[in-house]
Amino acid sequence: MALTSCQAQSQSSTSTEASVNTDSTLNVSKSEAEWRKELPHMACFVLREKGTERAFSGEYWDNHEPGMYCCAGCGQALFDADHKFESGTGWPSFFQPAEGTSVLEESDDSWGMRRVEVMCSACGGHLGHVFDDGPQPTGLRYCINSAALSFVQSDSTSVKGIQYD
Ligand SMILES: [Zn+2]
């Protein structure tokens, strides 16, 4: 008498290898000592101390692979490679956060400049700043430190290099 059992699909097929977290509430809270223990030096410097990596020094400013940029601190998906553009600044730049993701934005008047700081909405980690000189459609430029990001490449189901002749 089992009805429509053929509709049952395995829900577990989506891999959670990067533990992408799409919750938009601040749900990761760790002590600064815990962060320091878990994060690489540069990630800690950026995320927890609001540091800025040197231009052109990071891992991702010149990365053109398809995929998702997640928070290096907590794994929340933040920016989609589809929204990345060549800003020439030496930092990964996006014109909007990934679909369904909210980042925290707060005005930052440090260094005598009026800027808007961008933070991960899940763990509060500092990511970079957003400026209003970006390309269309948003006109925004999210200038993000590579060290605050962890890139998860899209599933490369079409692996290149294997050819059957
Ligand atoms: Zn985070």
Boltz pocket constraint, residues with backbone or C-beta under 6 A from the ligand:
constraints:
  - pocket:
      binder: B
      contacts: [[A, 71], [A, 72], [A, 73], [A, 74], [A, 75], [A, 76], [A, 120], [A, 121], [A, 122], [A, 123], [A, 124], [A, 125]]
      max_distance: 6.0
